[in-house]
Amino acid sequence: MSKLPSMMYAILFVSSISPSYADDILELNRSFIEKYKNRLTISAQYVVDAAHKKPNPGSKDGDMHVAGRAPEIGLATVAEIQNAKSVPAAVDAIHALEGTGQSIALSGVWRIWPEHGGDNSHIQQSGAGSPYEGPTPTNPPHVFEIHPILNLGGQDLSPTLQPIQGFEEKDAEDAFSRYERSTFEIMPSEDRVRMRMRMVGYNYVKFMLKLRKRFHREDDGEFVSAAIYSAKEDEQELLVHDRRVGFVAGTAPDEKQKSLQVGDCMLLLGIPRVDLALVSWRIKHGGDALRWSMPYEIIAVGVYDDAPTQCGE
């Protein structure tokens, strides 16, 4: 058997380690994980550093990105208004605060997801931190979002959690296969938890939920256990046997899911995020569980059905 040239060995070695550089690193306080693992939302005094001049058109997702900071989070954060064109008063309020250093009371769905992490390690700190001064100020390197915003300075934005007109949602088969294949590693210490995850993306997926069971309802909404099916009208394919799906209190998806019985189905728009309850469980069990695939859940941000339907077998 012939030997490979030394240069070839070097190429093989570099190619074997290079994927790690595409990973996002997030370090959180354990107390933060335990506090938010079964909560859908977070409230914060948010400093608006930079914002889109106007909302994205529907074809580009209809969101408005707001980059900023909050002491309750301690990470670079991007907050997003869904269907922002429909709430011009909220858009104006953000622009009035942009770059002033003043904060505004904001609440919304907390979201950890590896999509815009860049080459940075994201280390949670005490305090709000400093404003981002690099390029693309409305989209700094980040893995933490408040998305969607539900309340801004007293303005109720929960009606914005609707399907996005003109937007082509991500295909469920493609999106969920990516979520399921994604790698994830947990490195816990006494007070901190470091997580390594590969970039995924794939927001706003259209899928069919089939209710398996309900969990205890929280103050800010409800999580359910669901089977996930594709959204094809002619045939629904089972994609995931069991996944946690969250419904935010006071939104259209939550109101309509309340009538679901076990076995009923509903067509939804959702966004993925890291499931901190699963992260907490894996830390407690340790071993191989620390290197299992992406612990994710789905938050329902739009509903297409007026009433429960049937799907699958």
C-alpha positions in Angstrom: 0.0 0.0 0.0 1.5 3.3 -1.1 2.0 6.1 1.4 0.1 9.4 1.0 2.3 12.5 0.5 2.8 14.6 3.6 0.8 17.4 2.0 -2.1 15.1 1.6 -2.0 14.2 5.3 -2.0 17.9 6.1 -5.1 18.5 3.9 -6.9 15.6 5.4 -6.1 16.8 9.0 -7.3 20.3 8.2 -10.5 19.1 6.6 -11.2 16.9 9.6 -11.1 19.8 12.1 -12.3 22.7 10.0 -16.1 22.0 10.6 -15.6 22.9 14.3 -14.9 26.5 13.3 -18.4 26.7 11.9 -19.9 25.9 15.3 -21.5 28.4 17.6 -20.4 28.5 21.2 -22.8 29.7 23.8 -22.1 29.8 27.6 -25.0 30.4 30.0 -25.4 30.6 33.7 -27.0 27.4 35.0 -29.5 29.6 36.9 -30.7 31.2 33.6 -31.3 27.7 32.1 -33.3 26.6 35.1 -35.3 29.8 35.2 -36.4 29.8 31.6 -36.4 26.1 30.7 -40.2 25.8 31.0 -41.0 29.4 30.1 -42.0 30.6 26.7 -41.2 34.3 27.2 -38.8 36.7 28.7 -39.2 40.3 29.9 -36.4 42.9 29.8 -35.5 46.5 29.8 -34.1 46.6 26.3 -31.7 49.2 24.9 -32.2 49.7 21.2 -28.8 50.1 19.4 -29.9 49.8 15.8 -33.0 48.9 13.8 -34.2 48.3 10.3 -35.3 51.5 8.6 -38.5 49.7 7.7 -39.9 46.2 8.1 -38.9 43.5 5.6 -41.4 42.9 2.8 -43.6 39.8 3.3 -41.5 38.0 0.7 -38.5 38.3 2.9 -40.4 37.3 6.1 -42.1 40.6 7.1 -39.9 41.0 10.3 -38.3 44.1 11.7 -34.9 43.5 13.3 -33.9 45.4 16.4 -30.4 45.0 17.7 -29.8 45.8 21.3 -28.9 44.7 24.9 -30.6 44.0 28.2 -29.2 43.3 31.7 -31.7 40.5 32.1 -30.0 38.6 29.2 -26.3 39.6 29.2 -25.8 38.6 25.6 -25.9 40.3 22.2 -29.6 40.2 21.3 -31.7 40.8 18.3 -35.4 41.4 18.9 -37.8 40.9 16.0 -41.4 42.1 15.4 -43.3 39.6 13.3 -45.6 41.0 10.6 -44.1 44.4 11.6 -45.9 46.4 8.8 -49.1 45.8 10.7 -47.9 47.7 13.8 -46.6 51.1 12.7 -46.8 52.6 16.2 -44.4 50.0 17.5 -42.0 50.6 14.6 -42.1 54.4 15.4 -41.4 53.7 19.1 -38.3 51.7 18.2 -37.0 54.4 15.9 -37.6 57.1 18.5 -35.3 55.2 20.9 -32.7 53.9 18.4 -29.2 54.9 19.5 -30.3 57.0 22.5 -29.1 54.6 25.1 -32.5 54.7 26.7 -34.3 51.4 27.4 -37.9 50.3 26.9 -39.9 47.6 28.6 -40.1 44.7 26.2 -41.3 41.1 26.4 -41.4 38.3 23.8 -40.5 34.8 23.0 -36.9 34.1 24.1 -35.0 32.2 21.4 -31.6 30.5 21.3 -30.8 29.3 17.8 -27.6 28.9 15.8 -28.2 31.0 12.8 -26.2 34.3 13.0 -23.5 33.4 15.5 -20.5 34.5 13.3 -17.1 33.5 14.6 -17.7 34.7 18.1 -18.1 32.8 21.3 -21.2 34.1 23.1 -20.5 34.3 26.8 -23.3 35.4 29.1 -22.3 38.3 31.4 -23.9 40.3 34.2 -25.2 43.6 32.9 -26.3 44.7 29.4 -22.8 44.9 27.9 -21.5 47.3 25.3 -23.2 48.2 21.9 -22.0 46.3 18.9 -19.8 48.5 16.7 -19.0 46.3 13.7 -20.6 46.0 10.3 -24.3 45.2 9.8 -25.4 46.9 13.1 -29.0 45.6 12.9 -27.7 42.0 12.7 -24.7 41.6 15.1 -23.3 38.1 15.6 -25.8 36.5 18.0 -27.5 33.3 19.0 -30.0 34.9 21.4 -33.2 36.6 20.2 -36.5 37.9 21.5 -38.5 36.7 18.5 -41.4 37.5 18.2 -41.8 40.6 20.4 -45.2 40.4 22.2 -45.3 43.7 24.1 -43.3 46.9 23.5 -43.6 49.7 26.0 -47.2 48.7 26.8 -48.2 48.1 23.2 -49.7 44.6 22.7 -48.1 43.0 19.7 -49.5 39.5 20.2 -51.9 39.8 17.2 -48.8 39.8 14.9 -48.4 36.1 15.5 -50.1 35.2 12.2 -49.0 33.6 8.9 -46.9 36.0 6.9 -48.6 37.1 3.7 -46.4 36.7 0.6 -43.8 34.6 2.4 -42.9 31.1 1.3 -42.6 29.1 4.4 -39.8 26.5 4.9 -40.8 23.0 3.8 -41.3 20.8 6.8 -39.6 17.7 5.4 -36.4 19.7 4.7 -36.5 21.8 7.9 -37.1 19.0 10.4 -34.6 16.7 8.8 -32.0 19.5 9.3 -33.1 20.0 12.9 -32.9 16.3 13.6 -29.5 15.9 12.1 -27.9 18.9 13.8 -25.0 18.2 16.3 -25.0 19.5 19.8 -22.5 19.2 22.7 -23.0 20.3 26.3 -20.0 21.1 28.5 -21.2 21.8 32.0 -19.3 23.2 35.0 -20.4 24.0 38.5 -22.2 27.3 37.7 -22.0 27.6 33.9 -22.9 25.5 30.9 -21.2 25.8 27.6 -23.0 24.5 24.4 -21.5 23.9 21.0 -23.9 23.8 18.1 -23.7 23.8 14.3 -25.4 26.5 12.3 -28.9 25.5 11.2 -31.2 28.4 10.4 -34.6 27.4 8.8 -37.0 29.8 10.5 -40.7 29.9 9.8 -41.6 26.3 9.0 -45.1 25.2 8.0 -46.0 21.9 9.5 -48.9 19.7 10.8 -49.1 19.1 14.5 -50.8 16.0 16.0 -51.5 16.3 19.7 -50.0 13.4 21.8 -50.4 14.8 25.3 -50.5 18.0 27.3 -48.2 19.2 30.0 -48.9 21.6 32.8 -50.0 25.0 31.6 -47.6 27.9 32.5 -48.4 31.5 33.2 -47.2 32.6 29.7 -48.6 29.7 27.7 -48.6 26.0 27.3 -46.3 23.2 26.0 -47.6 20.1 24.4 -46.1 16.8 23.2 -46.8 16.4 19.5 -46.0 14.3 16.5 -44.9 16.4 13.5 -46.2 15.8 10.0 -45.5 17.4 6.7 -47.8 20.1 5.5 -48.7 18.6 2.1 -52.4 18.7 1.4 -52.6 15.4 -0.4 -50.5 13.4 2.0 -49.1 14.1 5.4 -45.8 12.2 6.2 -44.8 11.6 9.8 -41.5 13.4 10.3 -40.9 13.4 14.0 -42.6 11.1 16.5 -42.4 13.3 19.6 -41.4 16.9 19.9 -42.3 19.7 22.4 -44.3 22.5 20.9 -45.1 25.8 22.7 -48.1 28.1 22.4 -47.9 31.6 23.8 -50.8 32.8 25.9 -53.1 35.3 24.3 -52.1 34.5 20.7 -54.2 33.0 17.9 -52.3 29.7 17.9 -52.8 29.2 21.6 -56.5 30.0 21.5 -57.2 27.6 18.7 -55.0 24.8 20.2 -57.1 24.8 23.4 -59.9 22.8 21.7 -57.5 20.1 20.5 -58.1 16.6 21.8 -55.4 13.9 21.8 -55.1 12.7 18.2 -56.4 16.0 16.7 -54.2 17.9 14.2 -53.6 21.5 13.3 -51.7 23.3 10.6 -49.2 25.7 12.1 -46.3 28.1 11.4 -43.5 27.6 13.8 -39.9 28.7 14.7 -37.3 26.4 16.2 -35.3 27.1 19.3 -33.0 25.2 21.7 -35.1 23.3 24.3 -33.5 24.3 27.7 -35.6 21.7 29.5 -33.9 19.0 27.5 -30.5 20.7 28.1 -31.2 20.6 31.8 -32.2 17.0 31.7 -29.1 16.0 29.8 -26.8 17.8 32.2 -28.4 15.8 35.1 -27.9 12.5 33.3 -24.5 13.2 31.8 -22.5 10.7 29.8 -23.5 10.2 26.2 -26.5 12.4 26.7 -24.2 15.4 26.6 -23.4 14.7 23.0 -26.8 13.8 21.6 -28.3 15.7 18.7 -29.9 19.1 18.8 -32.3 19.5 21.8 -34.9 21.6 20.0 -38.5 22.6 20.4 -41.0 24.5 18.2 -42.9 27.7 19.1 -46.1 28.2 17.2 -46.3 31.7 15.7 -49.2 31.3 13.3 -52.1 29.0 12.7 -53.8 28.2 9.3 -56.7 26.1 10.5 -60.0 27.4 11.9 -60.8 24.1 13.6 -59.0 20.8 14.5 -58.5 18.4 11.6 -57.2 14.8 11.1 -53.8 13.8 9.8 -51.7 10.7 9.5 -53.0 7.3 10.6 
